[in-house]
């Protein structure tokens, strides 16, 4: 049996597909390093935007859920301590603020605010409040007496 004749149209088509595959591979090889260069900046921008949005949501939640005891913007403790204090914000981690808000403070009037513990807020809403309080830190006043509670008038 003899050798099959070469199908020139098939050869040309195969060569075109192979060239297209090589071009695609070259594009991908160049695209991945470009992605690695650009993506960290995109992530940082998205993170900053999320923090800003959470802080705005947290400010609204703080006004409706927390200000009655901690004062507007946490500036002056009324029933609860002042939370917009350089000393408090430097001492408390985000995890501590979230935990105190979630489960409350035993032996005080600060009850649990997490749905998991019978409160009205989701963990995302508590995280928003924590983010809002953290956003106050750059301009937080020096208040070493932040724990002092103003006793309600009888």
BELWOMO-V284066 format. One record per pair of residues at least 24 apart in sequence whose ideal C-beta (glycine too) atoms are under 7 Angstrom apart, sorted by the first residue. I is the first residue (numbers start at 0). J is the second residue. Records with the same first field share a line. If there is no record, write none. Layout:
I->J ; J
//
This chain:
50->130
53->126 ; 127 ; 130
54->130 ; 131 ; 134
56->127
57->127 ; 128 ; 130 ; 131
58->131
60->124 ; 127 ; 128
61->128 ; 131
64->112 ; 120
65->128
72->135
73->132 ; 135
76->147 ; 148 ; 149
77->149
78->108 ; 148 ; 151
79->109 ; 148
80->145 ; 146 ; 148
81->142 ; 145
82->132
83->135 ; 139 ; 140
84->139 ; 140 ; 142 ; 145
85->139 ; 140 ; 141 ; 142
86->142 ; 143 ; 145
87->145
88->132 ; 135 ; 136 ; 139
93->129 ; 133
96->129 ; 132
97->125 ; 126 ; 129
100->125 ; 128 ; 129
101->125
//
